[in-house]
Amino acid sequence: MTATRSRWAALGAAVAISLGAGGLGIVGAASGPGEVSELTNITPCRLADTRPGEPGVRSTPLGAGEDAQFAVHGTNGDCTIPASATAIVANLTAFNATTSTYVNAHRADVAAPLAAVFNLVPGELISNSVDIELSAAGALKVFNLAGTTDIVIDVTGYYSNRDLDARYAQKSVTYTKTEVDAKVAAATYTDAQADARIAAKTYTQAEVDAKVAAISVPIIKRGATVFGIGKAGILVTFDTPMPSADYTLVIQPLNSGGYSTTSDATYFNPLKKTATGFQIQHKTTLDDIPLAVDTNVSMDWIAVHD
C-alpha cells in the first residue's frame, strides 16, 4: 500500500463532527491531553467481502441479528493495517438483502448502536463512507438487523494517535504548552514582591491588587481537523468553552487546492463562532454555496482569546 500522511486533530478531548450529504457522523477524538489523532491516507484496499472467493476470511452473508466481527490490525483481505491504528476510514457497501434491513458498523468491544449506516431493501446496493473506531485488539463489527445481506469493506485510510506538543514543535508553532505555562507563571507577583513594593511606598495595597487583577494571559486553543470525501462542512467543539465568542480564529488547509472536480474556484470559510466551538464550510467563490470536497483535506486551526 502507498501511504500519504495528512493530519486531523482535536485539542484535548475536543470532538470534530462531520456534516455532509451522507448525514451526521462523529469522528473520534484523541484519547488524552497531549495527543491528537492523525489520519494516514492509503491506497484503497479490500478488508472483507462476504461473497465466496473474494478477499477476507468470511464467504457467507450476514445473518439476521448478526453482529459479525472483522480483524483489522495486521494483514486481512487485501489490507495491511498497523497495530497503532485506532480507527479506519472505509467505504461500507451492502447488497443482496433478502428482506428490508439496516446495517451499522462499530468497534468490536461494544454493543451495536441503534443508529444505522444505511437502510436496505431487496434489490438495492448501497455504499457509504464511514469512520469506524477499532477495539483495543484492533477489530470492528458489522451488524445486520434482518434477513441476510452481503457486505464489502474497502479501507481508504486509518487514524493513529500522536503527541501534540511534538507535532507542533516540528511545525514551529509560536507557543508550545510549556511556553504558555511559563508565560502565565512569569506574569504574576509573589507575596514578597508585593510586600516589597508596598514597603517602598511604590504601590499601595489596592494598586498591587489592581495590577495583579489586570494581568491578562491569552487563552490559546489549537488543533487540526479533516474534511472527509463528500463533506461540505464540519463543526469543531472545544474541550472547554472560551470565555466568549469574541476570539480570533485562523484556519490553514494543508492541501494545495483543487478540492472539488466540480469547480477549482472554492474556499474554506470559518463561520458561526460560539464560545463552545466553530463551523467551517467549503464554498464556491462564484455562488458562495456549500460544496462537498472530492478529496480528504487536512486543516490546521488556532483560536486565540485575549
C-alpha contacts under 8 A as a table, 3 or more apart, distances in Angstrom:
res1	aa1	res2	aa2	distance
1	M	42	I	6.27
1	M	43	T	5.46
1	M	45	C	7.99
1	M	79	C	7.89
1	M	80	T	7.72
2	T	42	I	5.61
2	T	43	T	5.43
3	A	40	T	6.59
3	A	41	N	5.73
3	A	42	I	4.41
3	A	43	T	6.67
4	T	40	T	6.06
4	T	41	N	5.32
4	T	42	I	6.33
5	R	39	L	6.67
5	R	40	T	4.64
5	R	41	N	6.03
6	S	38	E	7.03
6	S	39	L	5.65
6	S	40	T	5.89
6	S	41	N	7.10
6	S	254	L	7.80
6	S	297	V	7.88
6	S	298	S	5.72
7	R	37	S	7.57
7	R	38	E	4.74
7	R	39	L	5.20
7	R	40	T	7.45
7	R	224	A	6.74
7	R	225	T	6.98
7	R	226	V	7.03
7	R	298	S	5.51
7	R	299	M	7.26
8	W	36	V	7.32
8	W	37	S	5.90
8	W	38	E	5.09
8	W	39	L	5.88
8	W	223	G	7.71
8	W	224	A	4.82
8	W	225	T	4.07
8	W	226	V	5.24
8	W	298	S	6.25
8	W	299	M	7.12
8	W	300	D	7.85
9	A	29	A	7.46
9	A	30	A	7.40
9	A	36	V	4.88
9	A	37	S	5.38
9	A	38	E	6.57
9	A	223	G	4.99
9	A	224	A	4.06
9	A	225	T	5.16
10	A	13	A	6.76
10	A	14	A	4.83
10	A	15	V	6.10
10	A	16	A	6.86
10	A	29	A	6.08
10	A	30	A	6.79
10	A	36	V	6.25
10	A	37	S	7.52
10	A	222	R	7.76
10	A	223	G	5.10
10	A	224	A	5.98
10	A	225	T	6.77
10	A	236	V	7.83
10	A	238	F	7.87
11	L	14	A	5.55
11	L	30	A	7.82
11	L	33	P	7.46
11	L	34	G	7.70
11	L	35	E	7.67
11	L	36	V	6.82
11	L	221	K	7.04
11	L	222	R	6.15
11	L	223	G	5.16
11	L	224	A	7.97
11	L	238	F	7.39
11	L	239	D	6.85
12	G	30	A	6.99
12	G	32	G	5.98
12	G	33	P	4.58
12	G	34	G	6.58
12	G	35	E	7.06
12	G	36	V	7.77
12	G	239	D	5.92
13	A	29	A	6.11
13	A	30	A	6.42
13	A	31	S	7.18
13	A	32	G	6.51
13	A	33	P	7.15
13	A	238	F	7.78
13	A	239	D	5.04
14	A	29	A	6.12
14	A	30	A	7.89
14	A	236	V	7.34
14	A	237	T	5.59
14	A	238	F	5.06
14	A	239	D	4.39
15	V	26	I	7.41
15	V	27	V	6.87
15	V	28	G	6.64
15	V	29	A	5.24
15	V	236	V	6.25
15	V	237	T	5.60
15	V	238	F	7.38
15	V	239	D	7.70
16	A	26	I	6.49
16	A	27	V	5.75
16	A	28	G	7.52
16	A	29	A	7.21
16	A	225	T	6.95
16	A	234	I	6.96
16	A	235	L	5.91
16	A	236	V	4.69
16	A	237	T	6.45
17	I	24	L	7.27
17	I	25	G	6.12
17	I	26	I	4.81
17	I	27	V	6.15
17	I	234	I	5.72
17	I	235	L	5.14
17	I	236	V	6.41
18	S	24	L	6.13
18	S	25	G	5.51
18	S	26	I	6.30
18	S	27	V	7.15
18	S	227	F	7.48
18	S	228	G	7.73
18	S	231	K	6.82
18	S	233	G	6.66
18	S	234	I	4.74
18	S	235	L	6.64
19	L	22	G	7.80
19	L	23	G	6.27
19	L	24	L	5.36
19	L	25	G	7.06
19	L	231	K	5.96
19	L	232	A	6.58
19	L	233	G	5.29
19	L	234	I	5.42
19	L	235	L	7.56
20	G	23	G	5.57
20	G	24	L	6.97
20	G	230	G	6.33
20	G	231	K	4.33
20	G	232	A	5.42
20	G	233	G	6.54
20	G	292	A	7.16
21	A	230	G	6.90
21	A	231	K	6.91
21	A	232	A	7.98
22	G	128	N	7.06
22	G	129	S	7.79
22	G	230	G	7.58
25	G	130	V	7.80
25	G	131	D	7.95
26	I	131	D	7.99
27	V	131	D	6.48
28	G	133	E	7.09
29	A	36	V	7.38
29	A	37	S	6.63
30	A	33	P	7.95
30	A	35	E	5.71
30	A	36	V	4.85
30	A	37	S	5.17
30	A	161	N	6.58
31	S	35	E	6.67
31	S	36	V	7.73
31	S	161	N	7.76
32	G	35	E	5.75
34	G	163	D	5.63
34	G	164	L	4.86
34	G	165	D	6.38
35	E	161	N	6.19
35	E	162	R	5.39
35	E	163	D	4.53
35	E	164	L	4.90
36	V	161	N	5.52
36	V	162	R	5.30
36	V	163	D	6.30
36	V	164	L	5.65
36	V	223	G	7.96
37	S	159	Y	5.91
37	S	160	S	5.41
37	S	161	N	4.54
37	S	162	R	6.22
38	E	159	Y	5.33
38	E	160	S	5.36
38	E	161	N	6.04
38	E	162	R	6.56
39	L	157	G	6.83
39	L	158	Y	5.74
39	L	159	Y	4.51
39	L	160	S	6.74
40	T	157	G	5.45
40	T	158	Y	5.45
40	T	159	Y	6.27
40	T	160	S	7.95
41	N	156	T	6.10
41	N	157	G	4.19
41	N	158	Y	6.69
42	I	155	V	7.96
42	I	156	T	5.45
42	I	157	G	5.04
42	I	158	Y	7.88
43	T	156	T	6.27
43	T	157	G	7.87
44	P	154	D	6.45
44	P	155	V	5.48
44	P	156	T	4.50
44	P	157	G	7.59
45	C	78	D	5.62
45	C	79	C	5.36
45	C	154	D	5.51
45	C	155	V	5.40
45	C	156	T	6.82
46	R	49	D	7.42
46	R	55	P	6.69
46	R	56	G	7.90
46	R	77	G	6.09
46	R	78	D	5.21
46	R	79	C	6.16
46	R	152	V	7.56
46	R	153	I	6.02
46	R	154	D	4.37
46	R	155	V	6.25
47	L	55	P	6.87
47	L	56	G	6.05
47	L	72	V	7.48
47	L	76	N	5.84
47	L	77	G	4.65
47	L	78	D	5.84
47	L	79	C	5.51
47	L	152	V	7.76
47	L	153	I	5.49
47	L	154	D	5.76
47	L	155	V	6.58
48	A	54	E	7.77
48	A	55	P	5.64
48	A	56	G	4.36
48	A	57	V	7.20
48	A	58	R	7.29
48	A	70	F	7.78
48	A	76	N	7.69
48	A	77	G	5.79
48	A	151	I	7.78
48	A	152	V	5.57
48	A	153	I	5.20
48	A	154	D	7.30
49	D	54	E	5.64
49	D	55	P	5.71
49	D	56	G	5.96
49	D	58	R	7.08
49	D	59	S	7.04
49	D	150	D	7.55
49	D	151	I	6.01
49	D	152	V	4.45
49	D	153	I	6.64
50	T	54	E	7.06
50	T	56	G	7.52
50	T	58	R	5.36
50	T	59	S	4.36
50	T	60	T	5.11
50	T	61	P	5.44
50	T	62	L	7.85
50	T	150	D	5.56
50	T	151	I	5.86
50	T	152	V	6.71
51	R	54	E	5.86
51	R	58	R	7.82
51	R	59	S	4.93
51	R	60	T	6.00
51	R	61	P	6.94
51	R	150	D	6.70
52	P	58	R	7.98
52	P	59	S	4.49
52	P	60	T	6.77
53	G	59	S	6.89
54	E	59	S	7.19
55	P	77	G	4.56
55	P	78	D	6.36
56	G	59	S	7.65
56	G	76	N	6.13
56	G	77	G	3.99
56	G	78	D	7.53
57	V	76	N	7.67
57	V	77	G	7.05
60	T	150	D	7.44
61	P	148	T	5.93
61	P	149	T	5.19
61	P	150	D	4.49
61	P	151	I	7.13
62	L	66	E	6.19
62	L	67	D	7.99
62	L	68	A	7.06
62	L	143	F	7.91
62	L	144	N	6.37
62	L	148	T	5.34
62	L	149	T	5.40
62	L	150	D	6.22
62	L	151	I	7.65
63	G	66	E	5.26
63	G	144	N	6.75
63	G	146	A	7.13
63	G	147	G	6.04
63	G	148	T	4.56
63	G	149	T	6.99
64	A	144	N	6.06
64	A	145	L	5.45
64	A	146	A	4.15
64	A	147	G	4.71
64	A	148	T	5.84
65	G	143	F	6.91
65	G	144	N	5.55
65	G	145	L	4.62
65	G	146	A	5.94
66	E	143	F	5.68
66	E	144	N	5.61
66	E	145	L	7.08
67	D	112	A	7.28
67	D	141	K	5.99
67	D	142	V	5.48
67	D	143	F	4.16
67	D	144	N	6.58
68	A	141	K	5.24
68	A	142	V	5.30
68	A	143	F	6.29
69	Q	108	A	6.50
69	Q	139	A	6.91
69	Q	140	L	5.75
69	Q	141	K	4.26
69	Q	142	V	6.60
70	F	139	A	5.70
70	F	140	L	5.47
70	F	141	K	5.98
70	F	142	V	7.97
71	A	76	N	6.91
71	A	138	G	6.35
71	A	139	A	4.40
71	A	140	L	6.58
72	V	75	T	7.47
72	V	76	N	6.44
72	V	80	T	7.95
72	V	81	I	6.42
72	V	134	L	7.97
72	V	138	G	5.58
72	V	139	A	5.22
72	V	140	L	7.20
73	H	76	N	7.69
73	H	80	T	7.16
73	H	81	I	5.10
73	H	82	P	5.65
73	H	83	A	5.16
73	H	85	A	7.34
73	H	137	A	7.79
73	H	138	G	5.07
73	H	139	A	7.02
74	G	79	C	7.89
74	G	80	T	5.24
74	G	81	I	5.23
74	G	82	P	5.91
74	G	83	A	6.69
75	T	78	D	7.25
75	T	79	C	5.59
75	T	80	T	4.19
75	T	81	I	6.57
76	N	79	C	5.44
76	N	80	T	6.42
79	C	155	V	7.59
81	I	85	A	7.00
81	I	158	Y	7.77
82	P	85	A	5.79
83	A	138	G	6.92
84	S	160	S	5.73
84	S	161	N	7.54
85	A	88	I	7.35
85	A	134	L	7.78
85	A	138	G	7.46
85	A	158	Y	6.03
85	A	159	Y	5.47
85	A	160	S	4.62
85	A	161	N	7.77
86	T	133	E	6.14
86	T	134	L	5.41
86	T	135	S	7.55
86	T	136	A	7.80
86	T	138	G	7.28
86	T	158	Y	7.40
86	T	159	Y	5.62
86	T	160	S	5.31
86	T	161	N	7.35
87	A	131	D	6.82
87	A	132	I	5.41
87	A	133	E	4.04
87	A	134	L	5.01
87	A	158	Y	5.68
87	A	159	Y	5.13
87	A	160	S	7.21
88	I	131	D	5.70
88	I	132	I	5.38
88	I	133	E	6.53
88	I	134	L	7.51
88	I	155	V	6.82
88	I	156	T	7.69
88	I	157	G	5.79
88	I	158	Y	4.07
88	I	159	Y	6.01
89	V	129	S	7.21
89	V	130	V	5.89
89	V	131	D	4.58
89	V	132	I	6.49
89	V	155	V	5.94
89	V	156	T	5.64
89	V	157	G	5.01
89	V	158	Y	5.70
89	V	159	Y	7.88
90	A	129	S	5.69
90	A	130	V	5.48
90	A	131	D	6.36
90	A	132	I	7.45
90	A	153	I	6.46
90	A	154	D	5.39
90	A	155	V	4.29
90	A	156	T	5.60
90	A	157	G	7.15
91	N	127	S	6.43
91	N	128	N	5.49
91	N	129	S	4.40
91	N	130	V	6.24
91	N	153	I	5.97
91	N	154	D	5.16
91	N	155	V	6.49
91	N	156	T	7.59
92	L	127	S	5.48
92	L	128	N	5.48
92	L	129	S	6.34
92	L	130	V	6.99
92	L	151	I	7.17
92	L	152	V	5.93
92	L	153	I	4.92
92	L	154	D	6.62
93	T	125	L	7.11
93	T	126	I	5.58
93	T	127	S	4.11
93	T	128	N	6.60
93	T	151	I	5.48
93	T	152	V	5.05
93	T	153	I	6.58
94	A	97	A	7.74
94	A	103	V	7.85
94	A	120	L	7.69
94	A	125	L	5.82
94	A	126	I	5.53
94	A	127	S	6.52
94	A	149	T	6.69
94	A	150	D	5.69
94	A	151	I	4.42
94	A	152	V	6.53
95	F	120	L	7.76
95	F	122	P	7.79
95	F	123	G	7.30
95	F	124	E	5.95
95	F	125	L	4.48
95	F	126	I	6.64
95	F	149	T	5.96
95	F	150	D	5.42
95	F	151	I	6.50
96	N	122	P	6.46
96	N	123	G	6.42
96	N	124	E	7.23
96	N	125	L	7.41
96	N	148	T	7.74
96	N	149	T	5.30
96	N	150	D	5.81
97	A	100	S	7.14
97	A	101	T	7.59
97	A	120	L	7.05
97	A	121	V	6.26
97	A	122	P	4.80
97	A	123	G	6.94
97	A	124	E	7.54
97	A	147	G	6.88
97	A	148	T	5.66
97	A	149	T	4.26
97	A	150	D	7.00
98	T	121	V	7.66
98	T	122	P	5.47
98	T	147	G	5.44
98	T	148	T	5.63
98	T	149	T	6.63
99	T	121	V	5.94
99	T	122	P	5.56
99	T	146	A	6.69
99	T	147	G	5.38
99	T	148	T	7.44
100	S	119	N	7.63
100	S	120	L	5.73
100	S	121	V	4.29
100	S	122	P	6.43
100	S	146	A	6.92
100	S	147	G	7.59
101	T	119	N	5.96
101	T	120	L	5.34
101	T	121	V	6.43
101	T	144	N	6.89
101	T	145	L	5.42
101	T	146	A	5.14
101	T	147	G	7.18
102	Y	116	A	6.01
102	Y	117	V	7.54
102	Y	118	F	5.87
102	Y	119	N	4.23
102	Y	120	L	5.70
102	Y	144	N	6.08
102	Y	145	L	5.66
102	Y	146	A	7.54
103	V	116	A	5.61
103	V	117	V	5.85
103	V	118	F	5.88
103	V	119	N	6.51
103	V	120	L	7.74
103	V	142	V	7.01
103	V	143	F	5.50
103	V	144	N	4.84
103	V	145	L	6.66
104	N	112	A	7.46
104	N	113	P	7.48
104	N	115	A	7.00
104	N	116	A	4.81
104	N	117	V	4.76
104	N	118	F	7.10
104	N	142	V	5.75
104	N	143	F	5.33
104	N	144	N	7.08
105	A	112	A	7.42
105	A	117	V	7.09
105	A	132	I	6.70
105	A	140	L	7.15
105	A	141	K	5.67
105	A	142	V	4.41
105	A	143	F	6.28
106	H	110	V	7.54
106	H	112	A	6.45
106	H	113	P	7.46
106	H	132	I	5.86
106	H	133	E	6.41
106	H	134	L	7.51
106	H	140	L	5.76
106	H	141	K	5.49
106	H	142	V	6.64
107	R	110	V	6.18
107	R	132	I	6.72
107	R	133	E	5.19
107	R	134	L	4.62
107	R	135	S	5.15
107	R	139	A	6.54
107	R	140	L	4.44
107	R	141	K	6.03
108	A	111	A	7.81
108	A	134	L	6.67
108	A	135	S	5.41
108	A	139	A	5.46
108	A	140	L	4.29
108	A	141	K	5.01
109	D	135	S	5.64
109	D	140	L	7.95
112	A	141	K	7.96
112	A	143	F	6.64
113	P	116	A	7.77
116	A	119	N	6.80
117	V	128	N	7.26
117	V	130	V	7.81
118	F	126	I	7.55
118	F	128	N	7.64
120	L	124	E	6.48
120	L	125	L	7.79
120	L	126	I	7.25
121	V	124	E	5.86
129	S	229	I	7.90
132	I	140	L	7.41
133	E	140	L	7.32
134	L	137	A	7.63
134	L	138	G	5.22
134	L	139	A	5.26
134	L	140	L	5.49
135	S	138	G	5.05
135	S	139	A	5.36
135	S	140	L	6.64
136	A	139	A	7.62
144	N	147	G	7.97
144	N	148	T	7.55
144	N	149	T	7.42
155	V	158	Y	7.91
162	R	167	R	7.55
163	D	166	A	5.53
163	D	167	R	6.34
164	L	167	R	5.16
164	L	168	Y	6.38
165	D	168	Y	5.33
165	D	169	A	6.06
165	D	176	T	6.43
165	D	177	K	7.06
166	A	169	A	5.12
166	A	170	Q	6.41
167	R	170	Q	5.38
167	R	171	K	6.62
168	Y	171	K	4.89
168	Y	172	S	6.16
168	Y	173	V	5.51
168	Y	176	T	7.25
169	A	172	S	5.12
169	A	173	V	6.21
169	A	176	T	7.13
170	Q	173	V	7.93
173	V	176	T	6.87
175	Y	178	T	7.96
175	Y	179	E	5.74
175	Y	180	V	6.24
176	T	179	E	5.16
176	T	180	V	6.36
177	K	180	V	5.18
177	K	181	D	6.24
178	T	181	D	5.14
178	T	182	A	6.18
179	E	182	A	5.07
179	E	183	K	6.25
180	V	183	K	5.16
180	V	184	V	6.29
181	D	184	V	5.17
181	D	185	A	6.23
182	A	185	A	5.11
182	A	186	A	6.11
183	K	186	A	5.09
183	K	187	A	6.17
183	K	217	V	7.92
184	V	187	A	5.30
184	V	188	T	7.29
184	V	217	V	6.50
185	A	188	T	6.18
187	A	215	I	6.86
188	T	212	V	6.60
188	T	215	I	7.57
189	Y	193	Q	6.03
189	Y	194	A	6.30
189	Y	212	V	6.80
190	T	193	Q	5.20
190	T	194	A	6.32
191	D	194	A	5.15
191	D	195	D	6.05
192	A	195	D	5.10
192	A	196	A	6.04
193	Q	196	A	5.12
193	Q	197	R	6.33
194	A	197	R	5.29
194	A	198	I	6.28
194	A	208	V	6.51
195	D	198	I	5.11
195	D	199	A	6.02
196	A	199	A	5.07
196	A	200	A	6.12
197	R	200	A	5.10
197	R	201	K	6.22
197	R	202	T	5.22
197	R	203	Y	5.70
197	R	204	T	7.97
198	I	201	K	4.96
198	I	202	T	5.99
198	I	203	Y	5.20
198	I	204	T	5.56
198	I	205	Q	6.42
198	I	208	V	7.99
199	A	202	T	7.62
200	A	203	Y	7.75
201	K	204	T	6.73
203	Y	206	A	7.91
203	Y	207	E	5.64
203	Y	208	V	6.14
204	T	207	E	5.06
204	T	208	V	6.29
205	Q	208	V	5.15
205	Q	209	D	6.20
206	A	209	D	5.10
206	A	210	A	6.08
207	E	210	A	5.01
207	E	211	K	6.17
208	V	211	K	5.16
208	V	212	V	6.23
209	D	212	V	5.21
209	D	213	A	6.11
210	A	213	A	5.09
210	A	214	A	6.05
211	K	214	A	5.05
211	K	215	I	6.56
212	V	215	I	5.53
216	S	306	D	7.32
217	V	306	D	6.92
218	P	304	V	6.49
218	P	305	H	5.53
218	P	306	D	4.46
219	I	242	M	7.79
219	I	304	V	5.71
219	I	305	H	5.04
219	I	306	D	6.47
220	I	302	I	7.25
220	I	303	A	5.87
220	I	304	V	4.66
220	I	305	H	6.55
221	K	238	F	7.91
221	K	302	I	5.82
221	K	303	A	5.18
221	K	304	V	6.51
222	R	300	D	7.82
222	R	301	W	5.73
222	R	302	I	4.18
222	R	303	A	6.12
223	G	300	D	6.02
223	G	301	W	5.53
223	G	302	I	6.47
224	A	298	S	7.34
224	A	299	M	5.44
224	A	300	D	4.12
224	A	301	W	5.49
225	T	298	S	6.07
225	T	299	M	5.37
225	T	300	D	6.52
225	T	301	W	7.82
226	V	296	N	6.66
226	V	297	V	5.44
226	V	298	S	4.36
226	V	299	M	5.80
227	F	231	K	6.02
227	F	232	A	7.65
227	F	233	G	7.40
227	F	234	I	7.14
227	F	293	V	7.35
227	F	295	T	7.95
227	F	296	N	5.48
227	F	297	V	4.97
227	F	298	S	6.48
227	F	299	M	7.94
228	G	231	K	5.64
228	G	293	V	7.52
228	G	295	T	6.86
228	G	296	N	4.68
228	G	297	V	6.76
229	I	292	A	7.41
229	I	293	V	5.67
229	I	294	D	5.23
229	I	295	T	4.97
229	I	296	N	5.23
230	G	292	A	4.92
230	G	293	V	5.41
230	G	294	D	6.05
230	G	295	T	7.79
231	K	234	I	7.65
231	K	291	L	7.92
231	K	292	A	4.80
231	K	293	V	5.90
232	A	281	Q	5.90
232	A	282	H	5.33
232	A	283	K	7.69
232	A	290	P	5.79
232	A	291	L	5.22
232	A	292	A	4.06
232	A	293	V	6.34
233	G	279	Q	7.14
233	G	280	I	5.60
233	G	281	Q	4.24
233	G	282	H	6.07
233	G	290	P	7.56
233	G	292	A	7.80
234	I	279	Q	5.76
234	I	280	I	5.52
234	I	281	Q	6.65
235	L	277	G	7.34
235	L	278	F	5.91
235	L	279	Q	4.42
235	L	280	I	6.56
236	V	277	G	5.49
236	V	278	F	5.54
236	V	279	Q	6.25
237	T	276	T	5.80
237	T	277	G	4.30
237	T	278	F	6.75
238	F	241	P	5.95
238	F	242	M	7.92
238	F	276	T	5.60
238	F	277	G	5.30
240	T	276	T	7.13
241	P	244	S	7.91
241	P	275	A	5.32
241	P	276	T	4.56
241	P	277	G	7.42
242	M	245	A	6.95
242	M	275	A	4.75
242	M	276	T	6.36
242	M	305	H	7.28
243	P	275	A	6.36
243	P	305	H	7.84
244	S	247	Y	7.33
244	S	274	T	7.04
244	S	275	A	4.74
245	A	273	K	5.86
245	A	274	T	4.52
245	A	275	A	4.46
245	A	276	T	7.97
246	D	275	A	7.94
246	D	305	H	6.88
247	Y	303	A	6.45
247	Y	304	V	5.53
247	Y	305	H	4.44
247	Y	306	D	7.13
248	T	303	A	5.52
248	T	304	V	5.18
248	T	305	H	6.43
249	L	270	P	7.73
249	L	301	W	7.20
249	L	302	I	5.88
249	L	303	A	4.50
249	L	304	V	6.67
250	V	301	W	5.61
250	V	302	I	5.47
250	V	303	A	6.56
251	I	270	P	7.47
251	I	299	M	6.73
251	I	300	D	5.74
251	I	301	W	4.37
251	I	302	I	6.72
252	Q	299	M	5.45
252	Q	300	D	5.18
252	Q	301	W	6.33
253	P	256	S	7.56
253	P	297	V	6.87
253	P	298	S	5.94
253	P	299	M	4.20
253	P	300	D	6.44
254	L	297	V	7.11
254	L	298	S	5.49
254	L	299	M	5.50
254	L	300	D	7.27
255	N	297	V	5.99
255	N	298	S	6.53
255	N	299	M	7.93
257	G	264	D	7.33
258	G	261	T	6.98
258	G	263	S	7.85
258	G	264	D	5.21
259	Y	264	D	6.88
259	Y	266	T	7.47
259	Y	293	V	5.27
259	Y	294	D	5.95
259	Y	295	T	6.18
259	Y	297	V	7.43
260	S	263	S	5.71
260	S	264	D	6.27
260	S	266	T	7.91
260	S	291	L	7.88
260	S	292	A	7.16
260	S	293	V	5.01
260	S	294	D	4.95
260	S	295	T	7.35
261	T	264	D	6.77
261	T	294	D	6.77
263	S	266	T	6.75
263	S	284	T	7.26
265	A	284	T	5.95
265	A	285	T	5.59
265	A	286	L	7.30
266	T	282	H	6.95
266	T	283	K	5.44
266	T	284	T	4.25
266	T	285	T	5.25
267	Y	282	H	5.76
267	Y	283	K	5.51
267	Y	284	T	6.44
267	Y	285	T	6.75
268	F	280	I	6.55
268	F	281	Q	5.59
268	F	282	H	4.52
268	F	283	K	6.29
269	N	280	I	5.45
269	N	281	Q	5.19
269	N	282	H	6.32
269	N	283	K	7.17
270	P	273	K	7.83
270	P	278	F	7.24
270	P	279	Q	5.90
270	P	280	I	4.38
270	P	281	Q	6.57
271	L	278	F	6.46
271	L	279	Q	5.37
271	L	280	I	5.96
271	L	281	Q	7.61
272	K	278	F	5.68
272	K	279	Q	5.73
273	K	277	G	6.14
273	K	278	F	4.38
273	K	279	Q	6.75
274	T	277	G	5.35
274	T	278	F	6.00
281	Q	290	P	6.40
282	H	290	P	5.57
282	H	291	L	5.73
282	H	292	A	6.89
282	H	293	V	7.40
283	K	288	D	5.51
283	K	289	I	5.17
283	K	290	P	4.36
283	K	291	L	5.25
284	T	287	D	5.75
284	T	288	D	4.92
284	T	289	I	5.76
284	T	290	P	6.73
284	T	291	L	6.53
285	T	288	D	5.26
293	V	296	N	7.34
293	V	297	V	7.84
